Amino acid sequence: MAKPNKKGPTRTVDIFCSACKAPLFKYRKGGKGALIKCFIERITEDFTNEACICPNCNRPFARHALIKGTPAYKMIGGKVIFK
C-alpha cells in the first residue's frame, strides 16, 4: 500500500473538542468528507498537552493507530468538530 503524501494538501482546518470547544489541532486535510483520521505528520499546530486527550475537559477524542505504516490518530465519532 502507498504511504500518504508527506507534503499533503494545502488546505488547513481547525479541529476543536465537541464538548468544550477547546482548540486541539491545525491540520492539513485533504478531501471534502468527514474527519476520520489525522496523520501526525500533517498536524501543523498541536494545542494538546497529552496525546489524544482534550487539554480543557480531559476527555479522550482519538486513538493511536498505524495507517499504511504511518502514525496517525483515529478520531472517535462525535468527539471533534472542524472548521
mmCIF file of the N, C-alpha and C atoms, coordinates in Angstrom:
data_MODEL
# 
_entry.id   MODEL 
# 
loop_
_atom_site.group_PDB 
_atom_site.id 
_atom_site.type_symbol 
_atom_site.label_atom_id 
_atom_site.label_alt_id 
_atom_site.label_comp_id 
_atom_site.label_asym_id 
_atom_site.label_entity_id 
_atom_site.label_seq_id 
_atom_site.pdbx_PDB_ins_code 
_atom_site.Cartn_x 
_atom_site.Cartn_y 
_atom_site.Cartn_z 
_atom_site.occupancy 
_atom_site.B_iso_or_equiv 
_atom_site.pdbx_formal_charge 
_atom_site.auth_seq_id 
_atom_site.auth_comp_id 
_atom_site.auth_asym_id 
_atom_site.auth_atom_id 
_atom_site.pdbx_PDB_model_num 
ATOM 1   N N  . MET A 1 1  ? 0.830   -1.180 0.000  1.00 0.00 ? 1  MET A N  1 
ATOM 2   C CA . MET A 1 1  ? 0.000   0.000  0.000  1.00 0.00 ? 1  MET A CA 1 
ATOM 3   C C  . MET A 1 1  ? 0.880   1.251  0.000  1.00 0.00 ? 1  MET A C  1 
ATOM 4   N N  . ALA A 1 2  ? 0.410   2.271  -0.645 1.00 0.00 ? 2  ALA A N  1 
ATOM 5   C CA . ALA A 1 2  ? 1.167   3.511  -0.740 1.00 0.00 ? 2  ALA A CA 1 
ATOM 6   C C  . ALA A 1 2  ? 1.042   4.319  0.544  1.00 0.00 ? 2  ALA A C  1 
ATOM 7   N N  . LYS A 1 3  ? 2.117   5.007  0.888  1.00 0.00 ? 3  LYS A N  1 
ATOM 8   C CA . LYS A 1 3  ? 2.081   5.895  2.053  1.00 0.00 ? 3  LYS A CA 1 
ATOM 9   C C  . LYS A 1 3  ? 1.403   7.203  1.672  1.00 0.00 ? 3  LYS A C  1 
ATOM 10  N N  . PRO A 1 4  ? 0.835   7.931  2.651  1.00 0.00 ? 4  PRO A N  1 
ATOM 11  C CA . PRO A 1 4  ? 0.257   9.237  2.323  1.00 0.00 ? 4  PRO A CA 1 
ATOM 12  C C  . PRO A 1 4  ? 1.335   10.235 1.928  1.00 0.00 ? 4  PRO A C  1 
ATOM 13  N N  . ASN A 1 5  ? 0.964   11.171 1.087  1.00 0.00 ? 5  ASN A N  1 
ATOM 14  C CA . ASN A 1 5  ? 1.885   12.189 0.599  1.00 0.00 ? 5  ASN A CA 1 
ATOM 15  C C  . ASN A 1 5  ? 2.379   13.047 1.766  1.00 0.00 ? 5  ASN A C  1 
ATOM 16  N N  . LYS A 1 6  ? 3.706   13.130 1.962  1.00 0.00 ? 6  LYS A N  1 
ATOM 17  C CA . LYS A 1 6  ? 4.256   13.882 3.092  1.00 0.00 ? 6  LYS A CA 1 
ATOM 18  C C  . LYS A 1 6  ? 3.910   15.359 3.022  1.00 0.00 ? 6  LYS A C  1 
ATOM 19  N N  . LYS A 1 7  ? 4.039   15.935 1.831  1.00 0.00 ? 7  LYS A N  1 
ATOM 20  C CA . LYS A 1 7  ? 3.714   17.352 1.699  1.00 0.00 ? 7  LYS A CA 1 
ATOM 21  C C  . LYS A 1 7  ? 2.226   17.572 1.958  1.00 0.00 ? 7  LYS A C  1 
ATOM 22  N N  . GLY A 1 8  ? 1.413   16.709 1.410  1.00 0.00 ? 8  GLY A N  1 
ATOM 23  C CA . GLY A 1 8  ? -0.016  16.717 1.704  1.00 0.00 ? 8  GLY A CA 1 
ATOM 24  C C  . GLY A 1 8  ? -0.753  17.906 1.133  1.00 0.00 ? 8  GLY A C  1 
ATOM 25  N N  . PRO A 1 9  ? -2.016  18.020 1.488  1.00 0.00 ? 9  PRO A N  1 
ATOM 26  C CA . PRO A 1 9  ? -2.849  19.109 0.987  1.00 0.00 ? 9  PRO A CA 1 
ATOM 27  C C  . PRO A 1 9  ? -2.461  20.456 1.599  1.00 0.00 ? 9  PRO A C  1 
ATOM 28  N N  . THR A 1 10 ? -2.879  21.525 0.934  1.00 0.00 ? 10 THR A N  1 
ATOM 29  C CA . THR A 1 10 ? -2.539  22.858 1.421  1.00 0.00 ? 10 THR A CA 1 
ATOM 30  C C  . THR A 1 10 ? -3.647  23.456 2.277  1.00 0.00 ? 10 THR A C  1 
ATOM 31  N N  . ARG A 1 11 ? -4.862  22.923 2.194  1.00 0.00 ? 11 ARG A N  1 
ATOM 32  C CA . ARG A 1 11 ? -5.984  23.461 2.973  1.00 0.00 ? 11 ARG A CA 1 
ATOM 33  C C  . ARG A 1 11 ? -5.829  23.048 4.437  1.00 0.00 ? 11 ARG A C  1 
ATOM 34  N N  . THR A 1 12 ? -5.838  24.025 5.345  1.00 0.00 ? 12 THR A N  1 
ATOM 35  C CA . THR A 1 12 ? -5.750  23.702 6.762  1.00 0.00 ? 12 THR A CA 1 
ATOM 36  C C  . THR A 1 12 ? -7.113  23.891 7.402  1.00 0.00 ? 12 THR A C  1 
ATOM 37  N N  . VAL A 1 13 ? -7.413  23.022 8.367  1.00 0.00 ? 13 VAL A N  1 
ATOM 38  C CA . VAL A 1 13 ? -8.654  23.125 9.124  1.00 0.00 ? 13 VAL A CA 1 
ATOM 39  C C  . VAL A 1 13 ? -8.301  23.200 10.605 1.00 0.00 ? 13 VAL A C  1 
ATOM 40  N N  . ASP A 1 14 ? -9.166  23.847 11.373 1.00 0.00 ? 14 ASP A N  1 
ATOM 41  C CA . ASP A 1 14 ? -9.005  23.912 12.822 1.00 0.00 ? 14 ASP A CA 1 
ATOM 42  C C  . ASP A 1 14 ? -9.887  22.827 13.424 1.00 0.00 ? 14 ASP A C  1 
ATOM 43  N N  . ILE A 1 15 ? -9.322  22.032 14.320 1.00 0.00 ? 15 ILE A N  1 
ATOM 44  C CA . ILE A 1 15 ? -10.048 20.937 14.952 1.00 0.00 ? 15 ILE A CA 1 
ATOM 45  C C  . ILE A 1 15 ? -10.290 21.301 16.407 1.00 0.00 ? 15 ILE A C  1 
ATOM 46  N N  . PHE A 1 16 ? -11.553 21.171 16.847 1.00 0.00 ? 16 PHE A N  1 
ATOM 47  C CA . PHE A 1 16 ? -11.957 21.539 18.199 1.00 0.00 ? 16 PHE A CA 1 
ATOM 48  C C  . PHE A 1 16 ? -12.607 20.360 18.900 1.00 0.00 ? 16 PHE A C  1 
ATOM 49  N N  . CYS A 1 17 ? -12.575 20.360 20.237 1.00 0.00 ? 17 CYS A N  1 
ATOM 50  C CA . CYS A 1 17 ? -13.302 19.392 21.052 1.00 0.00 ? 17 CYS A CA 1 
ATOM 51  C C  . CYS A 1 17 ? -14.791 19.709 20.927 1.00 0.00 ? 17 CYS A C  1 
ATOM 52  N N  . SER A 1 18 ? -15.621 18.700 20.709 1.00 0.00 ? 18 SER A N  1 
ATOM 53  C CA . SER A 1 18 ? -17.053 18.955 20.538 1.00 0.00 ? 18 SER A CA 1 
ATOM 54  C C  . SER A 1 18 ? -17.740 19.271 21.863 1.00 0.00 ? 18 SER A C  1 
ATOM 55  N N  . ALA A 1 19 ? -17.155 18.870 22.986 1.00 0.00 ? 19 ALA A N  1 
ATOM 56  C CA . ALA A 1 19 ? -17.789 19.105 24.282 1.00 0.00 ? 19 ALA A CA 1 
ATOM 57  C C  . ALA A 1 19 ? -17.525 20.520 24.797 1.00 0.00 ? 19 ALA A C  1 
ATOM 58  N N  . CYS A 1 20 ? -16.243 20.949 24.794 1.00 0.00 ? 20 CYS A N  1 
ATOM 59  C CA . CYS A 1 20 ? -15.897 22.239 25.408 1.00 0.00 ? 20 CYS A CA 1 
ATOM 60  C C  . CYS A 1 20 ? -15.403 23.274 24.392 1.00 0.00 ? 20 CYS A C  1 
ATOM 61  N N  . LYS A 1 21 ? -15.325 22.907 23.110 1.00 0.00 ? 21 LYS A N  1 
ATOM 62  C CA . LYS A 1 21 ? -14.902 23.801 22.016 1.00 0.00 ? 21 LYS A CA 1 
ATOM 63  C C  . LYS A 1 21 ? -13.459 24.284 22.149 1.00 0.00 ? 21 LYS A C  1 
ATOM 64  N N  . ALA A 1 22 ? -12.623 23.564 22.894 1.00 0.00 ? 22 ALA A N  1 
ATOM 65  C CA . ALA A 1 22 ? -11.200 23.920 23.023 1.00 0.00 ? 22 ALA A CA 1 
ATOM 66  C C  . ALA A 1 22 ? -10.472 23.552 21.730 1.00 0.00 ? 22 ALA A C  1 
ATOM 67  N N  . PRO A 1 23 ? -9.542  24.389 21.254 1.00 0.00 ? 23 PRO A N  1 
ATOM 68  C CA . PRO A 1 23 ? -8.783  24.043 20.045 1.00 0.00 ? 23 PRO A CA 1 
ATOM 69  C C  . PRO A 1 23 ? -7.829  22.883 20.320 1.00 0.00 ? 23 PRO A C  1 
ATOM 70  N N  . LEU A 1 24 ? -7.766  21.939 19.375 1.00 0.00 ? 24 LEU A N  1 
ATOM 71  C CA . LEU A 1 24 ? -6.908  20.774 19.517 1.00 0.00 ? 24 LEU A CA 1 
ATOM 72  C C  . LEU A 1 24 ? -5.754  20.800 18.523 1.00 0.00 ? 24 LEU A C  1 
ATOM 73  N N  . PHE A 1 25 ? -6.060  20.958 17.230 1.00 0.00 ? 25 PHE A N  1 
ATOM 74  C CA . PHE A 1 25 ? -5.041  20.921 16.177 1.00 0.00 ? 25 PHE A CA 1 
ATOM 75  C C  . PHE A 1 25 ? -5.354  21.940 15.102 1.00 0.00 ? 25 PHE A C  1 
ATOM 76  N N  . LYS A 1 26 ? -4.309  22.279 14.327 1.00 0.00 ? 26 LYS A N  1 
ATOM 77  C CA . LYS A 1 26 ? -4.443  22.819 12.984 1.00 0.00 ? 26 LYS A CA 1 
ATOM 78  C C  . LYS A 1 26 ? -3.895  21.714 12.100 1.00 0.00 ? 26 LYS A C  1 
ATOM 79  N N  . TYR A 1 27 ? -4.682  21.290 11.112 1.00 0.00 ? 27 TYR A N  1 
ATOM 80  C CA . TYR A 1 27 ? -4.380  20.082 10.347 1.00 0.00 ? 27 TYR A CA 1 
ATOM 81  C C  . TYR A 1 27 ? -4.547  20.333 8.854  1.00 0.00 ? 27 TYR A C  1 
ATOM 82  N N  . ARG A 1 28 ? -3.625  19.796 8.044  1.00 0.00 ? 28 ARG A N  1 
ATOM 83  C CA . ARG A 1 28 ? -3.720  19.887 6.587  1.00 0.00 ? 28 ARG A CA 1 
ATOM 84  C C  . ARG A 1 28 ? -4.586  18.732 6.092  1.00 0.00 ? 28 ARG A C  1 
ATOM 85  N N  . LYS A 1 29 ? -5.846  19.012 5.820  1.00 0.00 ? 29 LYS A N  1 
ATOM 86  C CA . LYS A 1 29 ? -6.820  17.980 5.455  1.00 0.00 ? 29 LYS A CA 1 
ATOM 87  C C  . LYS A 1 29 ? -7.012  17.941 3.953  1.00 0.00 ? 29 LYS A C  1 
ATOM 88  N N  . GLY A 1 30 ? -7.124  16.754 3.421  1.00 0.00 ? 30 GLY A N  1 
ATOM 89  C CA . GLY A 1 30 ? -7.441  16.567 2.013  1.00 0.00 ? 30 GLY A CA 1 
ATOM 90  C C  . GLY A 1 30 ? -8.859  16.068 1.861  1.00 0.00 ? 30 GLY A C  1 
ATOM 91  N N  . GLY A 1 31 ? -9.520  16.442 0.804  1.00 0.00 ? 31 GLY A N  1 
ATOM 92  C CA . GLY A 1 31 ? -10.869 15.965 0.535  1.00 0.00 ? 31 GLY A CA 1 
ATOM 93  C C  . GLY A 1 31 ? -11.951 16.770 1.231  1.00 0.00 ? 31 GLY A C  1 
ATOM 94  N N  . LYS A 1 32 ? -13.213 16.382 0.957  1.00 0.00 ? 32 LYS A N  1 
ATOM 95  C CA . LYS A 1 32 ? -14.351 17.123 1.458  1.00 0.00 ? 32 LYS A CA 1 
ATOM 96  C C  . LYS A 1 32 ? -15.096 16.387 2.554  1.00 0.00 ? 32 LYS A C  1 
ATOM 97  N N  . GLY A 1 33 ? -14.744 15.158 2.840  1.00 0.00 ? 33 GLY A N  1 
ATOM 98  C CA . GLY A 1 33 ? -15.525 14.318 3.739  1.00 0.00 ? 33 GLY A CA 1 
ATOM 99  C C  . GLY A 1 33 ? -15.292 14.602 5.211  1.00 0.00 ? 33 GLY A C  1 
ATOM 100 N N  . ALA A 1 34 ? -15.812 13.703 6.031  1.00 0.00 ? 34 ALA A N  1 
ATOM 101 C CA . ALA A 1 34 ? -15.698 13.803 7.483  1.00 0.00 ? 34 ALA A CA 1 
ATOM 102 C C  . ALA A 1 34 ? -14.251 13.570 7.923  1.00 0.00 ? 34 ALA A C  1 
ATOM 103 N N  . LEU A 1 35 ? -13.959 13.977 9.141  1.00 0.00 ? 35 LEU A N  1 
ATOM 104 C CA . LEU A 1 35 ? -12.623 13.798 9.702  1.00 0.00 ? 35 LEU A CA 1 
ATOM 105 C C  . LEU A 1 35 ? -12.590 12.457 10.423 1.00 0.00 ? 35 LEU A C  1 
ATOM 106 N N  . ILE A 1 36 ? -11.931 11.476 9.822  1.00 0.00 ? 36 ILE A N  1 
ATOM 107 C CA . ILE A 1 36 ? -11.879 10.128 10.372 1.00 0.00 ? 36 ILE A CA 1 
ATOM 108 C C  . ILE A 1 36 ? -10.528 9.863  11.012 1.00 0.00 ? 36 ILE A C  1 
ATOM 109 N N  . LYS A 1 37 ? -9.468  10.357 10.372 1.00 0.00 ? 37 LYS A N  1 
ATOM 110 C CA . LYS A 1 37 ? -8.116  10.141 10.891 1.00 0.00 ? 37 LYS A CA 1 
ATOM 111 C C  . LYS A 1 37 ? -7.279  11.380 10.642 1.00 0.00 ? 37 LYS A C  1 
ATOM 112 N N  . CYS A 1 38 ? -6.254  11.554 11.485 1.00 0.00 ? 38 CYS A N  1 
ATOM 113 C CA . CYS A 1 38 ? -5.291  12.640 11.318 1.00 0.00 ? 38 CYS A CA 1 
ATOM 114 C C  . CYS A 1 38 ? -3.905  12.032 11.285 1.00 0.00 ? 38 CYS A C  1 
ATOM 115 N N  . PHE A 1 39 ? -3.215  12.159 10.158 1.00 0.00 ? 39 PHE A N  1 
ATOM 116 C CA . PHE A 1 39 ? -1.822  11.728 10.104 1.00 0.00 ? 39 PHE A CA 1 
ATOM 117 C C  . PHE A 1 39 ? -0.989  12.720 10.910 1.00 0.00 ? 39 PHE A C  1 
ATOM 118 N N  . ILE A 1 40 ? -0.159  12.210 11.795 1.00 0.00 ? 40 ILE A N  1 
ATOM 119 C CA . ILE A 1 40 ? 0.599   13.061 12.718 1.00 0.00 ? 40 ILE A CA 1 
ATOM 120 C C  . ILE A 1 40 ? 1.529   14.002 11.961 1.00 0.00 ? 40 ILE A C  1 
ATOM 121 N N  . GLU A 1 41 ? 2.068   13.555 10.824 1.00 0.00 ? 41 GLU A N  1 
ATOM 122 C CA . GLU A 1 41 ? 2.993   14.412 10.070 1.00 0.00 ? 41 GLU A CA 1 
ATOM 123 C C  . GLU A 1 41 ? 2.297   15.591 9.404  1.00 0.00 ? 41 GLU A C  1 
ATOM 124 N N  . ARG A 1 42 ? 0.959   15.574 9.291  1.00 0.00 ? 42 ARG A N  1 
ATOM 125 C CA . ARG A 1 42 ? 0.222   16.679 8.684  1.00 0.00 ? 42 ARG A CA 1 
ATOM 126 C C  . ARG A 1 42 ? -0.289  17.693 9.706  1.00 0.00 ? 42 ARG A C  1 
ATOM 127 N N  . ILE A 1 43 ? -0.085  17.457 10.995 1.00 0.00 ? 43 ILE A N  1 
ATOM 128 C CA . ILE A 1 43 ? -0.530  18.399 12.019 1.00 0.00 ? 43 ILE A CA 1 
ATOM 129 C C  . ILE A 1 43 ? 0.452   19.567 12.036 1.00 0.00 ? 43 ILE A C  1 
ATOM 130 N N  . THR A 1 44 ? -0.043  20.786 11.796 1.00 0.00 ? 44 THR A N  1 
ATOM 131 C CA . THR A 1 44 ? 0.852   21.945 11.751 1.00 0.00 ? 44 THR A CA 1 
ATOM 132 C C  . THR A 1 44 ? 0.992   22.591 13.123 1.00 0.00 ? 44 THR A C  1 
ATOM 133 N N  . GLU A 1 45 ? -0.083  22.628 13.911 1.00 0.00 ? 45 GLU A N  1 
ATOM 134 C CA . GLU A 1 45 ? -0.029  23.157 15.280 1.00 0.00 ? 45 GLU A CA 1 
ATOM 135 C C  . GLU A 1 45 ? -0.776  22.202 16.186 1.00 0.00 ? 45 GLU A C  1 
ATOM 136 N N  . ASP A 1 46 ? -0.175  21.881 17.334 1.00 0.00 ? 46 ASP A N  1 
ATOM 137 C CA . ASP A 1 46 ? -0.783  20.965 18.299 1.00 0.00 ? 46 ASP A CA 1 
ATOM 138 C C  . ASP A 1 46 ? -1.003  21.717 19.601 1.00 0.00 ? 46 ASP A C  1 
ATOM 139 N N  . PHE A 1 47 ? -2.254  21.847 20.030 1.00 0.00 ? 47 PHE A N  1 
ATOM 140 C CA . PHE A 1 47 ? -2.579  22.572 21.251 1.00 0.00 ? 47 PHE A CA 1 
ATOM 141 C C  . PHE A 1 47 ? -2.795  21.645 22.449 1.00 0.00 ? 47 PHE A C  1 
ATOM 142 N N  . THR A 1 48 ? -2.615  20.331 22.267 1.00 0.00 ? 48 THR A N  1 
ATOM 143 C CA . THR A 1 48 ? -2.841  19.382 23.351 1.00 0.00 ? 48 THR A CA 1 
ATOM 144 C C  . THR A 1 48 ? -1.581  19.222 24.186 1.00 0.00 ? 48 THR A C  1 
ATOM 145 N N  . ASN A 1 49 ? -1.770  18.911 25.473 1.00 0.00 ? 49 ASN A N  1 
ATOM 146 C CA . ASN A 1 49 ? -0.645  18.640 26.359 1.00 0.00 ? 49 ASN A CA 1 
ATOM 147 C C  . ASN A 1 49 ? -0.290  17.163 26.329 1.00 0.00 ? 49 ASN A C  1 
ATOM 148 N N  . GLU A 1 50 ? -1.298  16.311 26.251 1.00 0.00 ? 50 GLU A N  1 
ATOM 149 C CA . GLU A 1 50 ? -1.135  14.865 26.223 1.00 0.00 ? 50 GLU A CA 1 
ATOM 150 C C  . GLU A 1 50 ? -1.815  14.364 24.953 1.00 0.00 ? 50 GLU A C  1 
ATOM 151 N N  . ALA A 1 51 ? -1.203  13.407 24.274 1.00 0.00 ? 51 ALA A N  1 
ATOM 152 C CA . ALA A 1 51 ? -1.738  12.936 23.001 1.00 0.00 ? 51 ALA A CA 1 
ATOM 153 C C  . ALA A 1 51 ? -3.138  12.364 23.158 1.00 0.00 ? 51 ALA A C  1 
ATOM 154 N N  . CYS A 1 52 ? -4.030  12.762 22.284 1.00 0.00 ? 52 CYS A N  1 
ATOM 155 C CA . CYS A 1 52 ? -5.406  12.260 22.187 1.00 0.00 ? 52 CYS A CA 1 
ATOM 156 C C  . CYS A 1 52 ? -6.291  12.609 23.374 1.00 0.00 ? 52 CYS A C  1 
ATOM 157 N N  . ILE A 1 53 ? -5.901  13.545 24.220 1.00 0.00 ? 53 ILE A N  1 
ATOM 158 C CA . ILE A 1 53 ? -6.701  13.974 25.376 1.00 0.00 ? 53 ILE A CA 1 
ATOM 159 C C  . ILE A 1 53 ? -6.925  15.480 25.248 1.00 0.00 ? 53 ILE A C  1 
ATOM 160 N N  . CYS A 1 54 ? -8.178  15.917 25.408 1.00 0.00 ? 54 CYS A N  1 
ATOM 161 C CA . CYS A 1 54 ? -8.506  17.343 25.350 1.00 0.00 ? 54 CYS A CA 1 
ATOM 162 C C  . CYS A 1 54 ? -7.832  18.063 26.521 1.00 0.00 ? 54 CYS A C  1 
ATOM 163 N N  . PRO A 1 55 ? -7.137  19.180 26.277 1.00 0.00 ? 55 PRO A N  1 
ATOM 164 C CA . PRO A 1 55 ? -6.449  19.878 27.370 1.00 0.00 ? 55 PRO A CA 1 
ATOM 165 C C  . PRO A 1 55 ? -7.407  20.581 28.329 1.00 0.00 ? 55 PRO A C  1 
ATOM 166 N N  . ASN A 1 56 ? -8.644  20.847 27.898 1.00 0.00 ? 56 ASN A N  1 
ATOM 167 C CA . ASN A 1 56 ? -9.587  21.581 28.727 1.00 0.00 ? 56 ASN A CA 1 
ATOM 168 C C  . ASN A 1 56 ? -10.463 20.659 29.579 1.00 0.00 ? 56 ASN A C  1 
ATOM 169 N N  . CYS A 1 57 ? -11.101 19.666 28.953 1.00 0.00 ? 57 CYS A N  1 
ATOM 170 C CA . CYS A 1 57 ? -12.041 18.801 29.690 1.00 0.00 ? 57 CYS A CA 1 
ATOM 171 C C  . CYS A 1 57 ? -11.500 17.398 29.972 1.00 0.00 ? 57 CYS A C  1 
ATOM 172 N N  . ASN A 1 58 ? -10.277 17.096 29.538 1.00 0.00 ? 58 ASN A N  1 
ATOM 173 C CA . ASN A 1 58 ? -9.588  15.816 29.798 1.00 0.00 ? 58 ASN A CA 1 
ATOM 174 C C  . ASN A 1 58 ? -10.342 14.600 29.267 1.00 0.00 ? 58 ASN A C  1 
ATOM 175 N N  . ARG A 1 59 ? -11.126 14.764 28.193 1.00 0.00 ? 59 ARG A N  1 
ATOM 176 C CA . ARG A 1 59 ? -11.812 13.632 27.573 1.00 0.00 ? 59 ARG A CA 1 
ATOM 177 C C  . ARG A 1 59 ? -10.991 13.137 26.392 1.00 0.00 ? 59 ARG A C  1 
ATOM 178 N N  . PRO A 1 60 ? -10.893 11.814 26.196 1.00 0.00 ? 60 PRO A N  1 
ATOM 179 C CA . PRO A 1 60 ? -10.192 11.306 25.010 1.00 0.00 ? 60 PRO A CA 1 
ATOM 180 C C  . PRO A 1 60 ? -11.002 11.585 23.744 1.00 0.00 ? 60 PRO A C  1 
ATOM 181 N N  . PHE A 1 61 ? -10.319 11.978 22.678 1.00 0.00 ? 61 PHE A N  1 
ATOM 182 C CA . PHE A 1 61 ? -11.014 12.271 21.418 1.00 0.00 ? 61 PHE A CA 1 
ATOM 183 C C  . PHE A 1 61 ? -10.508 11.414 20.273 1.00 0.00 ? 61 PHE A C  1 
ATOM 184 N N  . ALA A 1 62 ? -9.415  10.657 20.476 1.00 0.00 ? 62 ALA A N  1 
ATOM 185 C CA . ALA A 1 62 ? -8.840  9.840  19.404 1.00 0.00 ? 62 ALA A CA 1 
ATOM 186 C C  . ALA A 1 62 ? -8.037  8.692  20.006 1.00 0.00 ? 62 ALA A C  1 
ATOM 187 N N  . ARG A 1 63 ? -7.620  7.778  19.098 1.00 0.00 ? 63 ARG A N  1 
ATOM 188 C CA . ARG A 1 63 ? -6.751  6.667  19.486 1.00 0.00 ? 63 ARG A CA 1 
ATOM 189 C C  . ARG A 1 63 ? -5.548  6.639  18.551 1.00 0.00 ? 63 ARG A C  1 
ATOM 190 N N  . HIS A 1 64 ? -4.402  6.163  19.061 1.00 0.00 ? 64 HIS A N  1 
ATOM 191 C CA . HIS A 1 64 ? -3.217  5.993  18.219 1.00 0.00 ? 64 HIS A CA 1 
ATOM 192 C C  . HIS A 1 64 ? -3.456  4.837  17.260 1.00 0.00 ? 64 HIS A C  1 
ATOM 193 N N  . ALA A 1 65 ? -2.960  4.965  16.034 1.00 0.00 ? 65 ALA A N  1 
ATOM 194 C CA . ALA A 1 65 ? -3.093  3.907  15.040 1.00 0.00 ? 65 ALA A CA 1 
ATOM 195 C C  . ALA A 1 65 ? -1.953  4.010  14.037 1.00 0.00 ? 65 ALA A C  1 
ATOM 196 N N  . LEU A 1 66 ? -1.673  2.916  13.361 1.00 0.00 ? 66 LEU A N  1 
ATOM 197 C CA . LEU A 1 66 ? -0.763  2.909  12.222 1.00 0.00 ? 66 LEU A CA 1 
ATOM 198 C C  . LEU A 1 66 ? -1.619  2.694  10.983 1.00 0.00 ? 66 LEU A C  1 
ATOM 199 N N  . ILE A 1 67 ? -1.627  3.665  10.087 1.00 0.00 ? 67 ILE A N  1 
ATOM 200 C CA . ILE A 1 67 ? -2.415  3.583  8.864  1.00 0.00 ? 67 ILE A CA 1 
ATOM 201 C C  . ILE A 1 67 ? -1.447  3.621  7.692  1.00 0.00 ? 67 ILE A C  1 
ATOM 202 N N  . LYS A 1 68 ? -1.421  2.546  6.922  1.00 0.00 ? 68 LYS A N  1 
ATOM 203 C CA . LYS A 1 68 ? -0.482  2.388  5.806  1.00 0.00 ? 68 LYS A CA 1 
ATOM 204 C C  . LYS A 1 68 ? 0.953   2.573  6.275  1.00 0.00 ? 68 LYS A C  1 
ATOM 205 N N  . GLY A 1 69 ? 1.263   2.145  7.494  1.00 0.00 ? 69 GLY A N  1 
ATOM 206 C CA . GLY A 1 69 ? 2.611   2.227  8.037  1.00 0.00 ? 69 GLY A CA 1 
ATOM 207 C C  . GLY A 1 69 ? 2.990   3.594  8.574  1.00 0.00 ? 69 GLY A C  1 
ATOM 208 N N  . THR A 1 70 ? 2.045   4.520  8.652  1.00 0.00 ? 70 THR A N  1 
ATOM 209 C CA . THR A 1 70 ? 2.315   5.875  9.112  1.00 0.00 ? 70 THR A CA 1 
ATOM 210 C C  . THR A 1 70 ? 1.545   6.136  10.402 1.00 0.00 ? 70 THR A C  1 
ATOM 211 N N  . PRO A 1 71 ? 2.191   6.718  11.433 1.00 0.00 ? 71 PRO A N  1 
ATOM 212 C CA . PRO A 1 71 ? 1.475   7.012  12.681 1.00 0.00 ? 71 PRO A CA 1 
ATOM 213 C C  . PRO A 1 71 ? 0.349   8.025  12.453 1.00 0.00 ? 71 PRO A C  1 
ATOM 214 N N  . ALA A 1 72 ? -0.787  7.751  13.076 1.00 0.00 ? 72 ALA A N  1 
ATOM 215 C CA . ALA A 1 72 ? -1.959  8.613  12.900 1.00 0.00 ? 72 ALA A CA 1 
ATOM 216 C C  . ALA A 1 72 ? -2.818  8.545  14.152 1.00 0.00 ? 72 ALA A C  1 
ATOM 217 N N  . TYR A 1 73 ? -3.790  9.449  14.234 1.00 0.00 ? 73 TYR A N  1 
ATOM 218 C CA . TYR A 1 73 ? -4.816  9.420  15.267 1.00 0.00 ? 73 TYR A CA 1 
ATOM 219 C C  . TYR A 1 73 ? -6.131  9.064  14.590 1.00 0.00 ? 73 TYR A C  1 
ATOM 220 N N  . LYS A 1 74 ? -6.813  8.023  15.072 1.00 0.00 ? 74 LYS A N  1 
ATOM 221 C CA . LYS A 1 74 ? -8.152  7.683  14.587 1.00 0.00 ? 74 LYS A CA 1 
ATOM 222 C C  . LYS A 1 74 ? -9.147  8.393  15.488 1.00 0.00 ? 74 LYS A C  1 
ATOM 223 N N  . MET A 1 75 ? -9.959  9.261  14.918 1.00 0.00 ? 75 MET A N  1 
ATOM 224 C CA . MET A 1 75 ? -10.906 10.050 15.687 1.00 0.00 ? 75 MET A CA 1 
ATOM 225 C C  . MET A 1 75 ? -12.081 9.202  16.164 1.00 0.00 ? 75 MET A C  1 
ATOM 226 N N  . ILE A 1 76 ? -12.505 9.436  17.401 1.00 0.00 ? 76 ILE A N  1 
ATOM 227 C CA . ILE A 1 76 ? -13.687 8.783  17.940 1.00 0.00 ? 76 ILE A CA 1 
ATOM 228 C C  . ILE A 1 76 ? -14.890 9.601  17.450 1.00 0.00 ? 76 ILE A C  1 
ATOM 229 N N  . GLY A 1 77 ? -15.881 8.925  16.928 1.00 0.00 ? 77 GLY A N  1 
ATOM 230 C CA . GLY A 1 77 ? -17.034 9.584  16.321 1.00 0.00 ? 77 GLY A CA 1 
ATOM 231 C C  . GLY A 1 77 ? -17.749 10.544 17.250 1.00 0.00 ? 77 GLY A C  1 
ATOM 232 N N  . GLY A 1 78 ? -17.950 11.774 16.801 1.00 0.00 ? 78 GLY A N  1 
ATOM 233 C CA . GLY A 1 78 ? -18.692 12.774 17.557 1.00 0.00 ? 78 GLY A CA 1 
ATOM 234 C C  . GLY A 1 78 ? -17.880 13.517 18.607 1.00 0.00 ? 78 GLY A C  1 
ATOM 235 N N  . LYS A 1 79 ? -16.594 13.208 18.764 1.00 0.00 ? 79 LYS A N  1 
ATOM 236 C CA . LYS A 1 79 ? -15.789 13.857 19.802 1.00 0.00 ? 79 LYS A CA 1 
ATOM 237 C C  . LYS A 1 79 ? -15.104 15.129 19.317 1.00 0.00 ? 79 LYS A C  1 
ATOM 238 N N  . VAL A 1 80 ? -14.965 15.312 17.997 1.00 0.00 ? 80 VAL A N  1 
ATOM 239 C CA . VAL A 1 80 ? -14.305 16.501 17.463 1.00 0.00 ? 80 VAL A CA 1 
ATOM 240 C C  . VAL A 1 80 ? -15.179 17.142 16.380 1.00 0.00 ? 80 VAL A C  1 
ATOM 241 N N  . ILE A 1 81 ? -14.977 18.450 16.198 1.00 0.00 ? 81 ILE A N  1 
ATOM 242 C CA . ILE A 1 81 ? -15.571 19.186 15.090 1.00 0.00 ? 81 ILE A CA 1 
ATOM 243 C C  . ILE A 1 81 ? -14.451 19.954 14.395 1.00 0.00 ? 81 ILE A C  1 
ATOM 244 N N  . PHE A 1 82 ? -14.642 20.279 13.134 1.00 0.00 ? 82 PHE A N  1 
ATOM 245 C CA . PHE A 1 82 ? -13.612 21.059 12.429 1.00 0.00 ? 82 PHE A CA 1 
ATOM 246 C C  . PHE A 1 82 ? -14.256 22.128 11.577 1.00 0.00 ? 82 PHE A C  1 
ATOM 247 N N  . LYS A 1 83 ? -13.485 23.227 11.379 1.00 0.00 ? 83 LYS A N  1 
ATOM 248 C CA . LYS A 1 83 ? -13.928 24.348 10.550 1.00 0.00 ? 83 LYS A CA 1 
ATOM 249 C C  . LYS A 1 83 ? -12.821 24.718 9.592  1.00 0.00 ? 83 LYS A C  1 
# 
